Amino acid sequence: MFEVILYTVLAISGIAVAAAVILYFVAQKFKVIEDPRIDLVSEVLPGANCGGCGFAGCRNFAEGCVKADSLEKLYCPVGGNECMKKVAEILGMVAAEKPPQVAVVRCSGTSNNCQRVTKYDGAPSCSIAHSLFCGETNCQYGCLGLGDCVKVCQFGAIEIDGMTGLPKVIDEKCTACGACVKSCPRLIIELRKKYPKDRKIFVSCMNKDKGGTAKKICTVACTGCTLCVKECKFDAIKVENFLAYIDFNKCTLCRKCAAVCPQGAILEINFSERKPKTEVVAENAEVKKE
């Protein structure tokens, strides 16, 4: 009996040793040597793992940078230009500078502007509500206000305004990671160029219904009247599907488009108040006299 036990132990031990030797040689044969620069790049990244760069996390982004021939299409929105400069120095490449961006909510469908016709009683999720019905108003393009964008933001840069019921972006905290943009089933959140003093001009509407229908649904809806297009001297505005859009790469913040919009659909944020026309005329007259 003792001999049987001994032989069994020896046999199992022999098999274990043989398996260990085989596994060792297999591991040596197929081992992957990781580029040490991946660790160096990872150290200069913000570590947010937000996915704004298009990769699953900062480590994956670092691997992508090391393996890439150029950093032209690679960018960390959280770290920004300074972070990408450090990455470029480590890899001996050149990182193209990109203008900072910030998220904006392109909807003004508050209860004052857009009448509620029904009450949603279901899971508090925009994506679920969007798949079930058009929303509490007759606007099938407007914000649902259930806060999917708030839930995905890791930086606390967006919240639901208690007064309007719409998402509100906190510019100082926004990193332009794009998580809120991806989470919105209505596609009303957009990343736009961040101007000095956080100034913004954009069409705060996504309604693509014809003018009359859109106006009945929301008092500040864009009707596609093209007055803003005619007023803009920089070819920065176009109208498609009865909806105007301002190209932030061409816009000079002259504000003339907002002045002629009959619906008030074009928002101008963080600007000084417009002077009444009478004051402007008087000032111009004084300048001419001088």
C-alpha positions as CSV (number, residue, x, y, z in Angstrom):
1,M,0.0,0.0,0.0
2,F,2.8,2.3,0.9
3,E,4.6,1.7,-2.4
4,V,1.4,2.5,-4.4
5,I,1.1,5.8,-2.6
6,L,4.8,6.5,-3.1
7,Y,4.7,5.8,-6.9
8,T,1.6,7.9,-7.2
9,V,3.2,10.9,-5.5
10,L,6.4,10.5,-7.6
11,A,4.3,10.2,-10.8
12,I,2.3,13.3,-10.1
13,S,5.5,15.2,-9.1
14,G,7.2,14.1,-12.3
15,I,4.2,15.3,-14.4
16,A,4.2,18.6,-12.5
17,V,7.9,19.2,-13.1
18,A,7.6,18.2,-16.8
19,A,4.6,20.6,-17.2
20,A,6.5,23.4,-15.5
21,V,9.5,22.9,-17.8
22,I,7.3,22.9,-20.9
23,L,5.4,26.0,-19.7
24,Y,8.6,27.8,-19.0
25,F,10.0,27.2,-22.5
26,V,6.6,28.1,-24.1
27,A,6.5,31.4,-22.1
28,Q,10.0,32.2,-23.2
29,K,9.2,31.4,-26.8
30,F,6.0,33.5,-27.0
31,K,6.7,36.2,-24.4
32,V,5.9,39.8,-25.4
33,I,8.5,42.4,-24.5
34,E,6.6,45.7,-23.8
35,D,8.1,49.0,-25.0
36,P,9.3,50.9,-21.8
37,R,8.1,54.1,-23.4
38,I,4.5,53.0,-22.7
39,D,5.1,53.5,-19.0
40,L,6.7,56.9,-19.6
41,V,3.8,58.1,-21.7
42,S,1.3,56.7,-19.2
43,E,2.9,58.8,-16.4
44,V,2.3,62.1,-18.2
45,L,-1.3,61.3,-19.0
46,P,-4.0,62.6,-16.6
47,G,-5.2,59.1,-15.7
48,A,-8.9,59.9,-16.2
49,N,-9.6,56.9,-18.3
50,C,-12.6,58.8,-19.8
51,G,-12.3,57.4,-23.3
52,G,-12.4,60.8,-24.9
53,C,-9.2,60.0,-26.9
54,G,-11.0,57.1,-28.5
55,F,-9.2,54.4,-26.5
56,A,-10.5,52.3,-23.6
57,G,-8.2,54.0,-21.1
58,C,-5.0,56.0,-20.7
59,R,-2.9,52.9,-20.8
60,N,-4.4,51.9,-24.1
61,F,-3.9,55.4,-25.4
62,A,-0.2,55.3,-24.4
63,E,0.2,52.1,-26.3
64,G,-1.5,53.6,-29.3
65,C,0.9,56.6,-29.2
66,V,4.0,54.4,-28.9
67,K,2.9,52.2,-31.9
68,A,1.8,55.1,-34.1
69,D,4.0,56.6,-36.8
70,S,2.5,60.1,-36.1
71,L,0.5,61.8,-33.3
72,E,-1.5,63.7,-35.9
73,K,-4.7,61.8,-35.2
74,L,-4.1,61.2,-31.5
75,Y,-5.1,63.7,-28.9
76,C,-5.9,63.6,-25.1
77,P,-8.7,66.1,-24.6
78,V,-8.3,66.1,-20.8
79,G,-4.6,66.7,-20.8
80,G,-4.8,69.1,-23.7
81,N,-1.9,70.6,-25.7
82,E,0.5,70.6,-22.8
83,C,0.1,66.9,-22.2
84,M,0.5,66.1,-25.9
85,K,3.7,68.1,-26.0
86,K,5.1,65.9,-23.2
87,V,4.0,62.8,-25.0
88,A,5.7,64.1,-28.2
89,E,8.9,64.8,-26.4
90,I,9.1,61.2,-25.0
91,L,8.5,59.7,-28.4
92,G,10.5,62.2,-30.4
93,M,7.5,63.3,-32.5
94,V,5.6,66.5,-33.1
95,A,2.1,67.0,-31.7
96,A,-0.2,69.4,-33.5
97,E,-1.9,71.9,-31.3
98,K,-5.7,71.9,-31.2
99,P,-7.9,74.7,-30.0
100,P,-9.6,73.9,-26.6
101,Q,-13.2,72.8,-26.8
102,V,-16.2,72.8,-24.4
103,A,-19.5,71.1,-24.5
104,V,-22.7,73.0,-25.2
105,V,-26.4,72.0,-24.9
106,R,-28.3,72.8,-28.1
107,C,-31.8,73.0,-26.7
108,S,-33.9,75.7,-25.1
109,G,-37.0,73.6,-24.6
110,T,-37.8,74.8,-21.1
111,S,-41.3,74.5,-19.7
112,N,-41.8,78.2,-20.6
113,N,-40.8,77.7,-24.2
114,C,-42.1,74.2,-24.9
115,Q,-45.4,73.1,-23.5
116,R,-45.5,69.7,-21.7
117,V,-48.3,67.4,-23.1
118,T,-47.6,64.2,-21.2
119,K,-45.8,62.9,-18.2
120,Y,-43.1,60.3,-18.4
121,D,-43.3,57.6,-15.7
122,G,-40.6,55.1,-16.3
123,A,-36.9,54.3,-15.8
124,P,-34.9,57.6,-15.3
125,S,-32.8,57.2,-18.5
126,C,-32.8,59.3,-21.6
127,S,-31.9,56.4,-23.8
128,I,-34.8,54.3,-22.6
129,A,-37.3,57.2,-22.8
130,H,-36.1,58.0,-26.3
131,S,-36.8,54.5,-27.5
132,L,-40.3,54.6,-26.0
133,F,-41.8,57.9,-27.0
134,C,-40.9,61.4,-28.3
135,G,-40.8,62.9,-24.8
136,E,-43.0,65.0,-22.6
137,T,-43.4,67.6,-25.3
138,N,-44.3,67.3,-29.0
139,C,-40.6,68.0,-29.9
140,Q,-39.0,64.7,-30.9
141,Y,-35.6,66.4,-31.1
142,G,-35.5,68.2,-27.7
143,C,-33.8,67.3,-24.4
144,L,-35.5,64.6,-22.4
145,G,-33.9,65.9,-19.1
146,L,-33.3,62.6,-17.4
147,G,-29.6,63.2,-17.0
148,D,-27.8,60.4,-18.9
149,C,-25.1,63.1,-19.6
150,V,-24.8,63.9,-15.9
151,K,-24.3,60.3,-15.0
152,V,-21.4,59.7,-17.5
153,C,-19.5,62.9,-16.7
154,Q,-16.5,62.0,-14.5
155,F,-15.6,65.6,-13.8
156,G,-18.9,67.0,-12.5
157,A,-19.0,69.4,-15.4
158,I,-22.7,69.0,-16.2
159,E,-25.8,69.1,-14.1
160,I,-29.5,69.4,-14.5
161,D,-30.6,73.0,-13.9
162,G,-33.5,73.0,-11.4
163,M,-35.1,76.1,-13.0
164,T,-35.0,75.0,-16.7
165,G,-34.9,71.2,-16.4
166,L,-32.1,71.2,-19.0
167,P,-28.5,70.1,-18.7
168,K,-26.1,72.9,-17.8
169,V,-22.4,72.7,-18.6
170,I,-19.9,74.1,-16.1
171,D,-17.2,75.5,-18.4
172,E,-14.4,75.5,-15.7
173,K,-14.8,71.8,-15.2
174,C,-15.5,70.6,-18.7
175,T,-12.6,68.7,-20.3
176,A,-14.2,68.1,-23.6
177,C,-13.9,64.3,-23.2
178,G,-17.1,63.8,-25.2
179,A,-18.7,61.4,-22.8
180,C,-21.9,63.5,-22.6
181,V,-22.0,63.8,-26.3
182,K,-22.0,60.1,-26.8
183,S,-24.5,59.5,-24.0
184,C,-27.2,61.8,-25.5
185,P,-29.7,59.9,-27.7
186,R,-31.0,63.1,-29.1
187,L,-27.5,64.3,-30.1
188,I,-28.2,67.8,-28.6
189,I,-24.8,68.1,-26.9
190,E,-21.9,69.2,-29.1
191,L,-18.2,70.0,-28.5
192,R,-17.5,73.5,-29.8
193,K,-14.5,75.8,-29.9
194,K,-13.8,77.4,-26.5
195,Y,-13.4,81.1,-27.0
196,P,-11.8,83.6,-24.6
197,K,-13.9,84.5,-21.6
198,D,-16.1,81.4,-22.3
199,R,-18.0,83.3,-25.0
200,K,-20.3,81.3,-27.2
201,I,-22.7,81.8,-30.1
202,F,-24.7,78.8,-31.3
203,V,-28.1,77.8,-32.5
204,S,-29.8,76.3,-29.4
205,C,-32.2,74.1,-31.3
206,M,-32.2,70.7,-33.0
207,N,-35.7,70.8,-34.4
208,K,-35.8,69.8,-38.1
209,D,-39.6,70.3,-38.6
210,K,-40.8,72.9,-41.0
211,G,-40.9,76.4,-39.6
212,G,-44.6,76.6,-38.8
213,T,-44.7,73.2,-37.1
214,A,-41.5,73.9,-35.1
215,K,-42.8,77.3,-34.0
216,K,-46.0,75.7,-32.6
217,I,-44.0,73.2,-30.7
218,C,-41.5,75.6,-29.2
219,T,-41.6,79.4,-29.1
220,V,-37.8,79.6,-29.5
221,A,-37.4,76.9,-32.2
222,C,-35.3,77.6,-35.3
223,T,-37.6,77.9,-38.3
224,G,-35.0,77.9,-41.0
225,C,-35.9,81.4,-42.1
226,T,-32.2,82.0,-43.4
227,L,-32.1,85.6,-42.1
228,C,-29.0,84.7,-40.1
229,V,-27.4,83.2,-43.3
230,K,-28.0,86.4,-45.2
231,E,-26.6,88.5,-42.4
232,C,-23.4,86.6,-41.9
233,K,-20.5,88.0,-43.9
234,F,-18.2,85.1,-43.1
235,D,-20.1,82.2,-44.6
236,A,-20.3,80.6,-41.1
237,I,-24.0,79.7,-41.2
238,K,-25.9,77.2,-43.2
239,V,-29.5,75.9,-43.1
240,E,-30.2,72.2,-43.7
241,N,-33.5,70.5,-43.0
242,F,-35.1,73.8,-41.8
243,L,-32.4,74.1,-39.1
244,A,-29.5,76.6,-39.0
245,Y,-26.0,75.7,-37.8
246,I,-23.1,78.0,-37.0
247,D,-19.7,76.7,-38.0
248,F,-17.4,77.6,-35.0
249,N,-14.3,77.4,-37.2
250,K,-15.6,80.3,-39.3
251,C,-17.6,82.3,-36.7
252,T,-16.0,85.6,-35.6
253,L,-18.4,86.2,-32.7
254,C,-19.7,89.4,-34.5
255,R,-23.2,88.6,-33.0
256,K,-25.0,90.0,-36.0
257,C,-26.8,86.7,-36.6
258,A,-28.3,86.7,-33.1
259,A,-29.6,90.2,-33.6
260,V,-31.6,89.3,-36.7
261,C,-33.0,85.9,-35.4
262,P,-36.8,86.5,-35.0
263,Q,-37.1,83.4,-32.8
264,G,-34.2,84.1,-30.4
265,A,-32.9,80.6,-31.3
266,I,-29.3,81.8,-31.5
267,L,-27.8,82.1,-28.0
268,E,-25.0,84.6,-27.3
269,I,-23.4,83.7,-23.9
270,N,-21.0,85.7,-21.7
271,F,-21.1,88.9,-23.9
272,S,-21.7,92.4,-22.6
273,E,-25.2,93.7,-23.0
274,R,-26.1,95.2,-26.4
275,K,-26.5,98.9,-26.4
276,P,-29.8,100.3,-27.7
277,K,-29.7,101.4,-31.3
278,T,-30.3,105.0,-30.3
279,E,-27.1,105.0,-28.2
280,V,-25.1,103.4,-31.0
281,V,-26.3,106.0,-33.5
282,A,-25.4,108.8,-31.1
283,E,-21.9,107.4,-30.5
284,N,-21.3,107.1,-34.2
285,A,-22.4,110.7,-34.8
286,E,-20.0,111.9,-32.1
287,V,-17.2,110.0,-33.7
288,K,-17.9,111.7,-37.0
289,K,-17.9,115.1,-35.5
290,E,-14.5,114.6,-33.9
